[in-house]
Amino acid sequence: MAAPVIAVAIPTLNEAQSIGQVVAEIPRAAVTRIIVADGGSTDGTPELARHAGAEVIAAGRGYGRACLAAAQRAGDAEIVVFMDGDGADDPRHIADLVAPIADGSRDFVIGSRVRGRREPGSMGWHQIAAGLAAGWAIGGLYGVRYTDMGAFRAIRRDALLALGMREMTYGWNIEMQMRAARRGLRIAEIPVSCRRRIGGTSKVAGSLGGSLRAGSRIVTTFARIAVTA
């Protein structure tokens, strides 16, 4: 059986300090395409990503919008891997995320930083607590327990596009997890390592305002999905 076509999708916004290294670290033997979906960077991120060997598309503002744009661009891919462009996700785990999908046993695999090894300073207690709380709530609704809402995940592209994703900002991850559980996708969660970001400041955890905006969007998304058919 031929190896599946695998695309890595990386949403970015001003990740010049990290994106070149992130793209360079991705194992080319395991990946067919690397697509950087840029949200309007002003620091040269697209040029650095392109120089490192990635395809670059202009996606417009919004984390979820960038993720969806990359998935749509990867028309020949059977599996899409999502990861952040700040260097926190370890590309060596890409093969671990993809393997259960490639062998036909799973449709969606999420990397859990909570279950894996975390470099000191890589995650705040509030991020860990939020992931566990969201997992508990999703488990109560759909019987699928998650421990994290991190970006690092892999999914069959056709299954993703069939989910009908609507959230174009920071609620993208939890919407995907909820819709996948409700749709009955075959889901696995595996431990992954989490590193400190290479540079810059997190758009979510780097400030009180960012954390509050992201948290509000996640809660709103959870409520919307929970009450819709």
Secondary structure, 3 states (H helix, E strand, C coil): CCCCCEEEEEEECCCCCCHHHHHHHCCCCCCCEEEEEECCCCCCHHHHHHHHCCEEEECCCCHHHHHHHHHHHCCCCCEEEECCCCCCECHHHHHHHHHHHHCCCCCEEEEECCCCCECCCCCCHHHHHHHHHHHHHHHHHHCCCCCCCCCCEEEEHHHHHHCCCCCCCCCHHHHHHHHHHHHCCCEEEEECCECCCCCCCCCCCCCHHHHHHHHHHHHHHHHHHHHCC
